Amino acid sequence: MHDVAPLAAWRMAFRAGYDYLRQLQPYGIAGDAAVHAAMPEAWKRLGGEFLSTYPNAKDAWALERFGRPWRTRHAS
């Protein structure tokens, strides 16, 4: 799965649930289905950093959808 994109590329998708700015395309993640397929692993890997740097994290789509990265069913 193509979840190697850095946090900067995932930020919009984590906030809104979609990659409106197509920042993930350079990493081979294009289209809503691909973004949603790659997001659980990316959230597990980058969610903690995102939550610590995003001022309105409580409103983030990924947090509502997947929960806290360290407490999600997607975490190892």
C-alpha positions, -999 to +999 in steps of 0.1 A: +000+000+000+012+035-008+012+052+026+047+065+025+036+101+019+048+125+046+024+143+070+024+175+049+008+155+021-017+138+043-028+169+063-058+178+041-070+142+038-068+138+076-087+171+082-114+167+056-115+130+045-105+139+009-073+150-008-088+181-023-054+196-032-041+163-047-011+164-025-010+126-023-008+121-061+030+124-063+031+094-039+009+072-060-023+078-041-048+093-065-086+094-062-109+090-032-109+052-031-071+051-030-069+078-004-094+060+018-076+027+013-042+041+023-055+063+051-058+038+080-021+028+078-010+065+073-032+075+103-016+048+124+019+060+114+013+098+113-018+105+134-001+112+166+021+138+150-009+153+132-028+156+164+001+173+182+005+199+154-030+206+141-047+232+163-083+220+156-076+183+158-108+175+176-126+184+144-105+162+121-122+137+099-096+110+105-099+113+143-137+109+140-134+080+116-105+061+131-101+073+166-069+081+184-040+065+165-028+046+195-063+033+203-076+024+169-084-010+156-060-002+128-031+001+152-008-028+158 
